[in-house]
Amino acid sequence: MSRALHQRSILIRALRTSIKQSEQQVKYVHSDSGDPRFYSLIQQGNAMFLDEQRRSGILSHKITVNGVRLHFETTGDGPHTVLLLPGALGSSRTDFSKQLSDFDKKEYTLVAFDPRGYGKSIPPTRTWPLEFLQRDADDVNGLCQKLGLKQASVMGWSDGGITAMILAAKNPDLVKNLIIWGANAYITENDMKIFNSIRDIDTWSEAMRSPFMALYGEEYFRKQWSNWVDAYQAYYEKRSGDICKDDLKKIKAKTLIIHGIKDPLVPLEHPDYLHHHIKGSRLYMLPEGKHNLHIRYYREFNFLVENFLRSSMKSPSHL
């Protein structure tokens, strides 16, 4: 065996050992549902990897929050922590794969969360109380407390954007920056017509339907998607369509609202309303963007968001 091959063999064995040690460290941390040093222990586990591996790798975790085992993923080792909140029935991987892979891992530590009953946060089966988005916001806040996270930027898509606004309003010291897209603070009769028009998943394109089918199976997805429409109908009927309108004036975070002009699910009145009621917010319109603009136009989206976040890096958030 040549000297170069021998050195390579030694390096591979050392790398495998470090990965095994790190996995053991992560498993140990998983069993702890209340230690505020949780995230520090994860960072220690990350330190066992080579620099490039640590920055590019995505670690999976579970922790008990509000009586439920929640799944989340982390990547990067930057000083600026960013929470990623998915849309309806979404998960960290289905909704944020291009952010988890492409954000600058030297600048950011990304924490992507699966809400209860979504993705890998099953069990439990998803339930739909009247204020289900407020419950999701409480879960995110609980997760931050368990991780010992004192301040972060928050990115939320669609339902995740609504959750992010509620979180920012209730916890102004936690949420430093807010990036939302495909979100709304209220529901109209026209919105309910749109939602009911997509209740039957058989009318969806295969491209739209297949990621959910792969994640959940047909029975769970079909039932929970219909439940989601019913949950918004409850907001419309029992709260006069008001989801979180009163929360907007309480948001202190620097806020970027992004909207796709061609979004078929969220009419233009919604980002306009958010822009006018969240003090100091910025509104960016993507001419060709639809509801999933961060997936279809991820390069432009990531560039826009990272530049917005860098503008606030004078006081970076730390764990």
N, C-alpha and C positions, 0 to 999 in steps of 0.2 A: 504493500500500500504506500503510495506517495505521501510525502510530508503534508501536502495541501489537503489530500483526502483524509489523512489522519486527523488533522486539525478540524476539518469540517465535521467529521464523525464525533469528535469531542464536543464541538459546539452544539450539534443536534441533540446529543444526550443531555447536555446541560440545560438546553432549552426545554426539552421534554420534562425534565425534573422540575424546572421552575414552573411550568404550566401546571403540573400535577400538584405542586405545593400551593399554587395560587387557587386552584379549584378546591382544595381542601380548606383553604382559608375562607373562600366564599361560602362553602357549605356550612362552616362553623358560624359565620355571620348570619346566614339564613335562619338559624335556629333561635336567634336573638331578636325578639320582637319589640324591645323597648330601650335598647342602649343608644343614647344620643351620639355615641362615638361610632355608630354603624358605618357612616360614610368614610370616616377616617380609616377604619379597618379595611374597607374596600380599596382605598387609595394605597394602603400598605401592600395589599395584594397586587395591585397594579404595578407597584414599584419592582416586583420580581420580573416583569417582562422587559424585553428590550424596548428602547424608546419608541421606535416605529411601530412595534407590535402593540405597545400600550396605547398609543394614540389611535391606531386603526381598529383595534379589537373592540367588540361590543360584549359587555358582561351582563348576564341575566340574574335577577335577584327576586326574592319574594320576602315580604315582611307583613306582619299583622298590623293593620290600621283600623281603628273603630270596629274591632271584632271580625274583620275580614282579611284574608290573605291576598294582598295586592302584588301584582307582578309589575316590575319596572326594569328598564335597561339603562346602562350607563356606558358612555364612551368619551374619550378625550381626557386630558389632564390639565386643561387651562384654568386660569384663575376666575373666569366669568362663568357662573353656573346658569344653565338655561333649562327650564322645564318645558316639556313638549306634551300637550294635551290633545288627544285625538278626537275625531268626529264621531257621529252616530255609529255604534257597533264597531268602531275602529280600534286599532291597537298600535303599539309602537312600531311594529314592522310594516303593517299594511299602509299606515298613514305617513310615516316619516323615514322611510328607508334612505331617501336621497339626502336628508338632513343629517341622519346618523352617520352616513358614509362620507359626506362631502364637506361638512363644516370644518373650519380650522381647529384641529384638536389641540394645537398649542395655545390657542386663545380661550377655548371653551370646554367646559365639562357639560355634556348633555345628559339629561335625565328624562327618559320617555316612559310614560305611565299608561297602564291598561286600567281603565275604570272597572269597578266591581261588576262582574257578570259579562265582561268583554275580554276578548283575547285570551291570555293565559291567567287572567284573574277569575277563572272559573274552576271550581265552585267559588261563590254561590251562583245560582242562576240569576240572571238580571231581573230585578223588580222595578216597578215604575210608580213610586209615590208621586203625589202631586208636584212637589218641588224636587224632582229627581236631579236636576242640574245643581241646585243648592247643596244636595247631599254629595254630589261628586266634588264640589268645591271644598266641602268639609273634609272629604277623604284626601284631597291633595294637600290641604293644610296639615292634616294629621301625618301624612307621609313626610312632609318637610320637618315637622317636629321630631319624628322618629329618627330622621337622618341628621338632626342637629343643624339644619339649614336655616340660616338667619335671614338671608336675602338672595334673590334670584331674579332673573328675567324670565318671563313666561310667554310661550308661544301657544296659541290655541286656534284650532281649525274647526269651523262649523259649531257643533255642540261644544267642542273643546274651547272655542272662542268665548262662548257664553259662560262656561265654567270659569274661564280665566278672568272675565270681567267681574264676576261675583267674588272670586278669590281676591282680586285686587282691591275691591271695595271694602271687603271685610277685614283684609290684612294689609293695610297700606305700608307697613314697615317691612313686610316680606317681599312684596312685588315691586321691584325697582323699575323695570321696563316691561311693557305689554305690547305684544304683536298679535293681532287678531285678523282673521279673514274668513269670509263665508259665515259671519255671525250676525245675530240680531238680538235686540232687547225686548221685542214684542212680536206677537203673531196676529196677522190680519185674516179676514175671510178669504182673501185671495191666496195667502200663504197656505191655508188649509186645503184649498182646492189643489194647489200644486202638490202638497204632501199626499193627499188622497189619490192623486193621479199616479203616484209611484208606489202605492201600497202593495200592489201585486208585483212580486219580483219577476214573474214570468214575462212581464212587459219590458224588462231591462235588457240592455245589450249584454252579450256574454262577457265582454271586457269589464263591465261594471259589476256583474253578478259573481264572477268566478273567484275573486279574492275572498269574498265573504263565505262562499260555499266551501272553499278550501279550508278556511279558518274554523267554521262552525258546523259544517254539515247542513243539509237542506232543511231538516225539520226545525232545528234551533233558530237558524237564520230567518226562515219564513215567519215563524211565530213571533220572534222578537222584533223583526222589522215592523210587522203589523202593530205590535204593542207600542213601538216608538211613535207611530202615527197617532195612536190613541192617546199617548201621553201628551202630545202637543195639543190634541183636541181638548184635553182637560185644562191645559193652560188657557186655551181660548175661551172655554165655556165657564170655568170656575174662577179665573183670575182676569176676566175681560181681556185676554190676550197678553197681559203684562207678565213678562218673564223676569226682567230685572231692570226696568226703567229707572226706578229710584236709586239704584246702585251707581248709575253712571256718574252722578255728581260727586260721589265719594271717592272716585278713582284719582289717586295722586301720582301714579306711575306715568313716566313718559310713554306715550302710546302711539303706535303706528298701526293704522287700519289699511289693509290691502283688499282690493276688490276687483274681481274680474268682470269686465263690462258684459260679457256673454254668460254670466252665471245664471243658469235656468232655475235655480232653487231659491236664490236670495235676490229679490228685486233691489234696484238702486236706492230706493227710499231708505233701506236699512243702514247701509254704510253712511249715507248722508246724515241720518238721525244720530248715529254714534259719533260722527265727527263733530256735530253741533253740540252734543251734550257731554262729551268727555273733554274737559278743559285742556287746551294746549295740544290736542291730538293732531296727528298728520294723516292725511288720506292720500293713498297712492292708487291710481286706477290702471289696471293692466288691460289694454285694449282687446287683446285676443283671449284673455283669461276666462276660464269657466270656474265651476265650483272647486275643482281639484287643481287649481293653478300652481300650487307648490309642487305638484307631481309632474304635470305636463311641462311647466316652464321653471323647473327647479333651479337652473343656473341663474336666471335673472332674479328669481325669488331669493335664493340664498345670498346672492350678492347684495341685494337690497337690504335684507335683514341684518347681515353681518355688518354692513356699513352703518346702519341705524344703531346697532349695539355698540360698535366702536366709538360712536359719538358720546356714549355715556360711560366710557371706560376710565374716566378720570377718577371714579370711585368704584372700582370693580368689586363685584360681590364675591365673598369667600365663604367657604364652609367652616 
